[in-house]
Amino acid sequence: MSLAKQMRHRDKEMVPRILVQAMFALMLSTLGIVAYAQWFDVPNRGVLVEAPIVQSRDIVMTGNREGTYQVFDTDGTLIASSSDALNGFIGVLGRSIARQRDMRGLPLDAPLQVVRRDNDHVAVIDPSTEKVFELIGYGKDNVAAFARLLD
């Protein structure tokens, strides 16, 4: 058998037929499960339930073009800055909030609310956009940057 025929035969068998069939079977079964859940109003599972707020603090975040954000108390006292050690996440969340507000034409310096919930989760609530940023799964240092604002 020539080399060209060997290569052509090998290319046909690169992905076995059973794997392609299994992939489509998985796709169709997933589609069926989702359709069933939607049609029969199966309640959502694994969805975060907002626990009651036990501690709260109003803050104002302002930033510059370099991405450095400062956090002020409502009376104008500087509380934290994203340039401080282990506070970089403040800048990340500040940019996200600023983008949401800018898209809606809202003032960028409107107050935010940092809250600690009954289950000890920390969240940032933006009343102007009605967005709630539950700080879960961002890493302990990132969550601690906002938890320190409550202490």
C-alpha positions, 0 to 999 in steps of 0.5 A: 500500500502506498503512503498516500493510501495509508494516510488517507485511511488513517485520516478517516479513522482519526475520530472513532464513529462511536465517540461521535455518536456518544457526543451527539447522544450527550448533547440530545440528552442534555437538551431533553433534560433542560426542555423537561425542566422548563416545560414542567417548571422544575424548581431551580437547584443550586441557586444562591438564596440571599440571606438576611443582611446583618451588617451594612455600610454605605460607600462611594467608589471613585476611579481614574483612567489607570484603574486605581479606585478609592473607597470613601465613606459617605462623609468623604473619609478615605477607607481603602484604595485598590493600590493598597496591598491585597486590594486589587479586587476593589479596582476590578469590581469598581470598573465593573460597576462603573461600566454598568452605570455608564451604559445606563447613563447613571452618575458614577459616584453614586453610593454603594452598599457593602453588606455582610449576610447572616451566612457570613457572605459579603455582597456589594449592592448597587441601588442605582443599577439594582445589581447585587455582586455576591462575593462568592468564589472570588478567592479569600483575599478578594472577598477580604478586601471588601469584608475589611470595609465592614470592620 
